Amino acid sequence: MLRRLTFFVYRFRYPVAVLWVFLLGAAAVFAPRAPGILKPGGIEVADSPALRARDILVEKFGAPREVLLVVLTGPGGASDPDLQQTAARVASKLRGLPRVTSVSEPQTGRAGRTLYLTVNLDASLDEAMAMVPEVNAVVESSLPGDGRIRAYITGPPAVYRAFTDVTEEDLRRAELYTFPIAMVVLLFVFGSVVASLMPLAVGLVAVTITLAALYALGRLTDVSVFAMNTASMIGLGVAIDYSLLIVSRFREELGTHPVPEALARTVETAGEAVLFSGLAVIIGLSGLLWVSFRFIQSIGLAGVIVVAVSVAAALTLLPALLGILGPRVNLLSVARPRATEHLWGTLARRVVRWAVPVFIVITVGLLALASPVRRMEVGVPGVENLPAHVPARVGWDLFRAEVPEQEASPLNVVVRTGSPWLTQEKLEQLFGLTRDITADPGVDRVQGLTTLVPDADPVRLGQVLALQTVRPDPRLAAAISQFYRDGVLLFRVIPRDPPSSQSARELADRLQRLPVPEGWELLVGGQSAGERDFINKLYSDFPKAVGFVLALMYLVLLITFRSAVLPLKAVIMNTLSILGAYGALVLIFQDGRFAHLLNYTPTGWVDAIVPVLMFCTLFGLSMDYEVFLLSRIREEYLATGDNDGAVAAGLERTGRIVTSAAFILIIVALSFSLGGLLTIKKMGLGLALAIALDASVVRALLVPSTMALLGDWNWWLPFRNKQNKLKRGSQ
């Protein structure tokens, strides 16, 4: 099939190349628009307690749908008259904007260095994000011209809009680093400028078409802000890797065959490896489709698209270009070090000879590197995901200096009692619930109807409420309406620990399990509760993704290599590589090592989505190199029947190519780790570490030693052995 495809592509090589150029030109029109359709957030769990609590707060208590904060600072602090006049002027102008329901009076907090305004919006998150430039323009126009007073727009809509802006900057920066370094590596591998340009051209085509596809996808459904960088990272890496393998094999075949036959033999061998390795990566990324959150599914879908385009380009565009060039692919040669195939062959033979100690040492070392995984804690990234200099991050840090984040993001315990009447029995039950909440060691203090009157008990509060019906006090009525409306009560629970901490999420979980009288409903909302619901749902879906990837990957490798043992070995090897990368993430990002070198603020946890994304991405990418190596080993084994010789020859023939391909992918991943978004930084560094570990230690040492120990069992397949016995018996 691949052979026939190659001859077809060669026959129509010029039209095929023109068709791809047309696709590239069309994609180039829409690809730059992709950042504009990306969506942040998306961690809400449908029908979760936190989401239902938020909806009740909006419906019953008039809570704003979205909130922006305007933080103003000046040299004189909050007491500076100029700062106060400016804040009042800003507030007045903001009240005239559409969708702004109210703007608070200028406020300050414990530090007394800044003033802040709370801007309540009747808008969805997308609409609020779109309003940020308008709000910023109004604020900037209200500031004095001497620059003494500065203003920062923050809050969720501003933070999420900053995510999009930083994502676009990160992508440009990554491409700026990736292409020159990849060119140098390819020159080292090929020794020819023309040959080196082929993989870069395929990488450019794959990423551009994928970004255009993301733009189209974003007009139909929500696409995560992380999808563009993740797809670009994977796309550049695999497109260059696949092209590297094809071009390398073509140049090898070109020495003994004419161009059409050399192309056919290349695609039959290296092309088959590209096809199955691409399928492996697609299977890995498809695991993300089993996760319930649309923004994670969009990342998986973006990865599937870019890998599919990369495979298609490697099997059609690249052969067309190579068919056009023929021997001219070796033009513009450059000096390079001597080939290192013999070094890989020597290494492989020594590993085979010392298989037992190599296997033991490498396995123990990988398990030791993976050991920190046992203490991994996960969290949900917020404003700390942004670089420290971004205005939304600066504004939030200034606001947090005035208002402790526990107070800014309390837990909201919403209680529906079923009736609007506050009977004496109901008041006693409410005081009992208040005591239960206050007694929790994670609670700092509680604000609610039962705490309005100091030292009150059910009888005293009942008397106050009864008197309020006879002689209403407007101030007391306003205070009561903050915590009680139409049979719904609200308790604001201030936790002792930051809302993004594991302990705050555990507090939300304990509060959600508090017993309430029959007919009542208790719902816990707020940041910590929302993050708890997200993490619980994410990691209840994760095993489904893992099972899908492992089962389908095993099946594909079983068909590819006609062996029941090699797929199992590959799955175990990949798992060790991924666990090692997880351990490194814990050491670097959870423990905060190298924080200054990598320019990030330690959070004390790993982003909850990173282990999930890394597993699905790495399992496919690691299997990439496994397929490259095992395809060549199997080719040698079928030719000679010598297992140890096939292992040595396979590593000798593919060692330089696999290492070069891995090095390019490492460079791509590291270029993204230099970006501003902390989640992408973690993903990039995690991928780079795992690929480096996989392509060096695992592929060069652990795989050959394991295959040497297994011997002919590597190629064991039950049904094939039975068929062989039946054939021998009939003879």
N, C-alpha and C positions, 0 to 999 in steps of 0.2 A: 504493500500500500504506500509506504513512504517512498519507495523507489519510484513507483509510478508518479507520485506527486512531484518528486524532484525533476523527472524528465519533463513533466508538464510545465513546471515553473521555468526550467531552462529553455524550453522551446519558446515560451512567451515571456522571457525575462524582462524585456523592455516594457511591455504593457503592465506587468506585475509591479515593476519599480515605479512606473508613472502612477499606478493606482495608489500605492502607498504614499507617494508624494502628495497626491490629491487629498488623501485622508489626513496627512500631517498638516497641510495648509488649512483645511476646514477646521481641524481641531485647534490649530493655533489661534483661530478667531475667538473660540469659546473658552479655551483653557484659562486665560487671564481673568475671566469672570468667576471662576470657581470659588475663590475666597469669599465672595459676596453672598453666596448661598449657604455657607457653612453655619451650623447651629451648635451652640454650646449646651451645657447642662444635659438634660435628659435622664437624670437619675431618679426621677419620680417613679414610684411603683404604683401602678393602677390599683385603686381601691384599697390602698394600704392605710393603716391607722393615721399615719402622719399626713397623708394627702387628704383624707376625710376630715381630719381636725382643721387643716388649713381652709378647706372649703366652708366649714361651719363658721370659722372666724370671719371669713369674708361675708358670708350671708347674714349672720346674726349680729356680729359686733362691728361690721363696717370696716374691717381691716383692709388696707390697700392691697391691690393685686400685685403691685411692684413698688419698690422704694428706691429713690436715689438719695445720696448724701452729698451735700456741698460743704467742703471743709475749707475754711479761710484762715490764713495765718499771716501774721505780720510781726515786725520787730518788737512791738510793745505788748504782745500777748493779748489775751481776751479782753483785758480792761482798756485797751487802746481805743480812744473815741473814734479815730479814723476807721479802724477795723469794724467797730460796731455800726457806724453809719454805712459802711460799704455792705455789710451783711444785711442790714435792713433794706438797702436799695436792691440788692440781689433778690431778696425774698419777695419784694413788691413786684419786680418784673417777672419772676418765675410764676407767680400766681396768675398771670395773664396768659400763660401758655395753655393750649388745648391739651386735654387729658390730665392736667394737673388738678387734682381734687383739693389739695391743701398743701401749705408750706408752713412749717413750724416757725416760731420766733427763734432768733439766734440763741443758741445754747452753748454752754461750755461744760467742762467736767472737772475731774480731779486734778489734771495738770494745769489747767488755766492758761494754756498757751495758744489755743485755737478756738474759733467759733464754728459751729456746724449747723446746717439747716437740713431738716428732713423733708424731702419732696415726695409726697404720696401721689401715685399715679393710678388712674383707671385704665390700665393697658396691660396687654399680654407681655411676656418677656421679649418676644421679637419686636413688638411695637415700642417697648421701652428702650430696647437697644438702638432702634432707629432714631429715637428722640435724643440720644446722648449728644450728638454734634450740635443740635439746636439749643439744648440746655447749656452746653459749654459756651456757645457763641453769646448767649444772653449773659452768662456769668462774666465772661471776658470783657464784654462791652461795659460792664458795671464797675470794673476795677479801675483804680486811679492809674494814670499814665506813668507814674514815676517808678513802678515796679516794686514798691515797698510791700504791697499786699499781694499774696498769691492765693489762688483757689484751685482745688482739686475735686473732680467729680468722681465719686466712687459708689459703692453699692452693687448688688448683683448685676443689673443691666450694664453698668459701666465696666465691671470686671469682665463679663462675658464678651463684651465688644472688644476689649483689649486682647482677650484670647485670640480672636480672629485676626486682629492686626499683627500681633506677635507671630502667629502661625505663618502669615504671609512673609514676614521678614525672615523668619527662620528658614523657610524654603529657599529664598533667594540666596541666603548665606551658605546653605548646604550645597547648592548647585555650584556656587562660586568656588568652594573647596574641592568638591567631588571630581569634576571633569578634568582639571589640570593634573591632580594626583593620579587619577585613574589612567590618564594618558601616559604618564611616566611609567606606571606599572606595566601597561600593555606594551610599551616600547621595550621594556626589559624582557617581556615574555616573547614577543614576536620579532623584535629587531627590525621592524618595518613600520614606517609612518602610515602607509596606506592600510596595512592589516590592522594597525592599532585603531584607526578611525572607524572601522566597521562596527565593533561593539558599542562604541560611544554613539554612533548614529542610531543603532537599534534602541539603545537606552533612551535617547532623546525622543524617538518616535513613540515608544511605549508609554513614557510618562506624559507626554503632551496629549496623546489620545485619551489616556485615562483621566486626566484632569478635565478634559472636555466632557467625558462620560459622566464624571462626578457633577459637573454643572447641570447636565441634563437630568441626572438622578435627583439632584437637589431641588429641581422644580416640581418633582413628583412626590418626594418624601423628605423627611429630615435626614441630613447628612452631618455627621459629627465634625466638629472643628479639628479633631485629631485625624480624620480620615485622609486629608490631603497629604499631610507629612508622612503618615504611615505608608500610604500607597506609593508616594514618591520614593521613600526609603527602600521599600521592597522592590519597586519597579526598576529603579536604577541598578540595584544590586543583581537581581535575577536576569534582567535583560543583558547586562554586560557579561555576567557569568555564562549564560547560554551561548551568547555570541562568541565568547572566548573559546568555549569547547568546540563549536562548529568550525570556526576559522582555523583553530589549531589542527583539527583532524583533516580539514580540507588541504591545508598546506602539506601535511604528511602524505596524503593520498596523491597529491598533485605530482609528487616525485616519481611515481610509477604508473600513473594512469592519465589519459586525456581528461580534459575539463569535465565533460558530461559524466563520464564514469566516476571520476574523482568526487564529483558532487553527489552522485547517487550512493556511492559507498560511504561517504561522510554522513549523509542523512540517515542511511540505513543503520549506522552504528551510533555515532554521536547524536544524531537527530532522534533516535529512539530513546536514548538516555535523557535528552532534553524533554521529550514528550512525557515520559514517565516521571521525571523529577518535577516537571511543571505540574503534573497531576497530583504529585505528593504535596507540593506547596498549596495547591488549590484545596486539597482535602483538609490540610491543617487550618487554613484560613476559614474554610467552610464551617469549622467547629464554632466560630463566633456566631453563626446564624442560629445556633441552639440557645443562645442567651436571649432573654426576653426583652432586653432594652434595645430600642431601635437604633440609638446612636452607636452601640457596639456592633450591631448587625451591619450598620453602614460601613464601619471600618473593615469588617470581614468581606463585604461585598466589593468595596473598593480594592482590596487586596486581590480578590479573585479576578476582577476585571483586569488589573495591571499584569498579573501573571499570565492570564489567557492571551492578552495582547502581546506580551513578551514572547510566549511560545509561538504564536502565529507569525510574528515578525521573524523569529529565528528560523522557522521552517519554510518561509516563503520569501520575505523581503531579503533576508541575508543570502540565501542561495541565488536569488536573482542578481544581486550585486556581485556575488562571487563569480557567477556565470558570465557577467559582463566583463569583469576584470580579468578572470583567468589567472595566468602567471603574473600579471601585473600587480596582483595583490602583494607581491614581495618588493614592490618599488620603494624607493627612498629608504634604503637600508641604513641603519645606524649601528654603531659599535655597541656591543653589550657583553657582559661576562659570559663565559662558556656555559653550556647547558649543564644542568645539575641532575639529569636522569640517573647517572650512575651512582650519585650520592643517595638517592631514594632507594635504588636497588640494594645498595650495601646496607642501608638502614633496615629495609624489609627483611633481608636474609638474617641479619643479626637478631631482629625481633623474633623471627620464626625459631631461631636456634635457642633463644632464651625466653621462650613463650611463657613459661610458668611464673618466673619472678617478675617479668614485665607486667603480666596480667594482674598479679597480686598488688604490686606497688601502685600501678595506675588506678586500679579500682579503689584501693584504700584511700589514695589521695583525693579522688573525686568525691568519695563519701565524706571525707573530712571537710572539703570545701563546701559541701552541701549541708553540713551539720547546722549552721546558723538558721536554716529554714525552720527549725523546730520552734524558734522564738520570733518568727516573723509576725508583725502586727500590720494590719492594713487600715487605710483611712481614705477619705474622699478629698481630693484636692480642691482648694478654694482660691482665695486671693494670693496665698503664698506660692501658687503655681506660676505667678508672673514674676518677671525680673524686678529687683528692688527699685529700679529707677522709673518704672512705668507710673504715670500719674495716678491711675486707679489704685495701684498698690501703695503709693506714697500717701494718698488721701486716706486709705483704710488704716495704715499704720498710725497716722496722726489722730484719726478718730478713736482708734483702740487705746491710745495714750490717755484720752479723755474719759472714755467709757470702757470699762472692762468687758472683754468679749463675752464673758458669761452673762452679763447684764444685757448686752446688745443682742445676744442670741439665746434667750432663755428657752426652757422646755415649756410648752403650753399644754396643760392637762385640761382637756375639754370633757365635761360631764353632762350628759343629757339625762334628765331625771324623769321625763315622760309627762310631766304636768307643770304648769307655770306657778303652782301654789307652793309657797315656802311654809309648810306646816312645822310645828314644833318637832315632830318626829324626823322630818327631813333635815331640819337644822342640826339635830343631834347626830344624824348620820354624816352630814357634811363636816362637822367638827371631828368626828372619828376619822374620816378620810384625810382631813388636814393633818391630824396627828400621825397617821400612817406615812404621809408624804414627808413631813418634817423629820420623822424618826430615821429616815434613810441616811446613812452616813455620807452619801454623795451629795446631799442637798445642803446648800448654804442657807437659803431662806425661801419662804413661800409668800406670795402675794395673792390675795383672793377676797371673796366676800367675807369669809370668816376671820380675816385679819384686818378688816377696815377699822373696827373698834378695838383699841388697845385693851388687852386683858379681858376680852369679852368671852362669855360662854353662850350656849344656845339660848338660854332664857334672856340674857341681856341683849343679844343681837335681835331676838324676836321682838323685844320691846322697842328697840330703835326702829326696826322696820315697820312695826305697827304705828308708831308715832309719825313716821314718814308719810303714811297714807292719810293722816289727819292734818298734820301741819307740814307740808312738803318743804324740804330745804334743797334749793337748786344745787348747791355744791355737793351735798350728800347724794342727791339723785344722780349727779354726773359720776361720782365715785362708784356708786352701786352699778351703774350701767356699764362700767368698764369690766365688771366681773360676772354680771348676771343679766340675762335677757331671755324672755320667753321660755323658761324652763331649762335653759342652758347655762352652766356655770363654767367659769374659766379660772384656773389657777396658774399663775406665772411662777415657775419653779426655777430659781437661780442655782445652777450646779456649782460645786466647789472647783471643778476642773474645766479646762477649756472645752468648748462645744465639739471640737473636732477630735477629741481624745477618745481612746477606747473606754475609759472609765465613764465618760459622759454618755456614750452609747449604751453601756451596760446599765447606767442609771435609768435611761429611757426605757430599756427593756423591763427593768424591775417595776417601774411605775405603771407600765402597760399591763402588768400582771396583777396589780392590786385588786383585791375583791371589792365589789360594789353591790349594793342591794339589788334584789331581783327587779327587773324592769328598767334599770339604769344602764347606761353605756358610757364607758370611759375610753377616751382616745388621747394618745400622746402625740403632739406635733412639735415642730421646731426643728432646727438644724440637726441636732444630734439624733432625734427620732427619725428624720428623713434619711440620714446617712445609715442608721441601723437597718431600716427597711431595705435600702438599696444593697448594702453588703450582704444581708441575709438572702435576698433574692438572687443576687449575682452568684453567690457561692452555692446556692442550691441548684442553679442551672449549670455551673461549671462541670460537675461530674458527667452530665449528659454530653457536653462538648468533648470531654476527655474520652469517654467511651466511644463516641462516634468516630473521632479521629483515630484512635488506636485500632478499632475494629476494621474500619475502611482502609486504613493504611496497611494493615497486615494483609488484607485481601488483595490489594493492588500489588504489593511486593511479592505475594505468593504467586500471582499470575505472571509477574515480570520475571522472576528468577526461578520459577518452577522448583521451589524449595520450601519446606515447612519450617526449617530451622533459621535460615537467613533473615526472614522477616521478624521473627521473635527476637533474634539477636539485635537487629537494627532498632527495634522499638526500645529494648533495654538500654542500648547505647545512647540513643537520643534522650531518654529519660534521665540518664546520668548527667548528660551535658546540661540539660535544662535545670536540674536540681542544683548543679554547681553554679549556674548563673544566678539562680534565686539566692543562694547563699552569699554570693558576691554583692547582690543588691542590698541585702540586709546589712552587711558590713559597711557598705559605702553610704547608702541613703538613710537607712533606719538608725544606724549608729553614728552617722554624721562624719565619717572619715573622708578626707580629701575635700571637704566642703569648700574650703577657701580656693583650692586648686580648680575645682569644677564650677565655682561661682554660683552656689545655691545656698539657700537657708534650710538647714536640717529641720525636718518635721517630727522625727521620732517614729515614723511609720513609712510603709511602702504604699504607693497609690493602689487602691483596690483593683483597678482595671489592669494594672501592669502585669501581674502574674498571669492573668487570663489571656491578655494579648500576646505576651511573650510565649506562652505554651503553644498556642495555635500557630503563631508565626514561626517560632523556632523549630517546632516539630517538622514543619514542611521544609524550611531552609536547611536544617541539619540532614534531613533525608535526601535533600538535593545532592550533597556530597557523597552520601552513602550510595545513592544510585549510580553516580559517576564512577565511583571506585569499584563497586560490586559488578557493574556492567562489564568493565574491562577484565576483572578477575574471572568472571564467568566465561567471557570470550576466550581467555587463555586456558581455562580448565576444560572447556569443550574441545579445544584444539589438542591438548596434551594429556588430559586425565590426571595430571599431577597437581594435587591441592596446594602443597607448599610452594611449588614453583609458580603456580598461577597467582598466589597471593603476592609473592615477591615481584613477579612481572607486572601485575596489575598496579601495585603501588609505584613501581619504577616508571611505568608509562603515564600514570595520572598524577603523581605526587606534585610535580611542578605546576601543572594546570590547576589542580584542585587548590593548592596553596595560593596561587596567584588569584584565582577566582575568589577565594575566601578573603584574601587581603583586600581586594577591591570592595567586597561587601563590608568588611570591617571599616574601611575608610568612609564608605557611604554612611554607615551607622554612626561612626564617630563624628562625622560632619554635622549630623542632626543633633548629637549630644551636646554640641557647642551652642545650640539655640537657647532661646529664652524660656520657653515653657518647660517647667520642671518635669511634667509627665513625659514629654517627648525626649527630654534629656535622659530620664531613667530608661525609657524604651531603647534609645539609641545606644547608651552605654551597656545596657543589659544584652542587647543583641550582639554588640561588638565583642563583649567578653565571652558570650556563649559560642559565637562562631569561631573565635580564636581558639577556644578550648576544644571545640569539636574538630576543627580542621587540622589541629596540630596533635594534641595529646590523644584524642579519641581515634581519629582516622589513621594517624601515623603509627600509633603504638598499640592502643587497645584493640582495634579491629583486627590487625594482622595477628596479634598474639592469640586472640580468641579463635580466629579461623584456623590457626595452626593447631590449637588444642582440640578443636572439634574434628579436624581432619575431613574425611569423606562424609561425615555426618552433616557438614554444611549443606550438602546437596540432597539430603534425604527428603523424599516425598512418598508418602505411603502408597498412593494409588499407582504411581509410576513403578515402584518396586514390585507391586503385585503383577502389573502388566508384564514387566520384564521376566518374572518367574513363569507366567503363563506362556510367554513366547518360548522360553528355554524348554519348558515341558513339552510343548507341541513339536519341538524339533527332535 
